Amino acid sequence: MHAETGFSSSPQLSEELRLLRMLHNVGATSLEKSLSLQQICEWTEMESSAVSLHLEKLVATGYVQFMKADDTDKYHVTLDGMRKVLSMYS
């Protein structure tokens, strides 16, 4: 795990929310800064199947947006996702 992500070892925080917080903290907060699945796996040191599952849930909740760029699936945090992350800190 990377220190830059700010992950805590708190068991109360779901894997989806940890992933959301990591995406926010590394700056994947706009179309231009979207990250590929491979990049997200590198940051989180998680298997792509687990990351894909968590991203699906985050997209379904509206916290993450999916886009396709040059035949690559990319993801970034939405405004609602940013609000969710910021609410974790208050």
Residue, then its C-alpha position, 0 to 999 in steps of 0.5 A: m500500500h502507498a503512503e500517499t493514498g492515505f489509507s487507514s487500517s480501519p476495518q469499518l471503511s469498505e474496499e469501495l470507499r478506500l478505492l474512492r479515497m485513493l482515486h481522489n487523493v491521487g487526483a483522478t478527479s476529472l476527465e483529463k486526469s482519469l486513470s486506467l484500470q492498470q494504473i489503478c491496480e498499480w496504485t492500490e496493489m490490488e488484482s484487476s478483478a477486485v478493482s473492476l468489481h469495486l469500480e462497478k459498484l462506485v460507478a453504480t452509486g455515481y461516485v466514479q465515472f467511466m469513460k473510454a479513451d483510445d480504446t482504454d477504459k478510464y475512471h475518475v471521481t465525480l463531484d458526488g464522489m468528491r463530496k463523499v470522500l470529503s465527508m470522511y474527513s469531517 
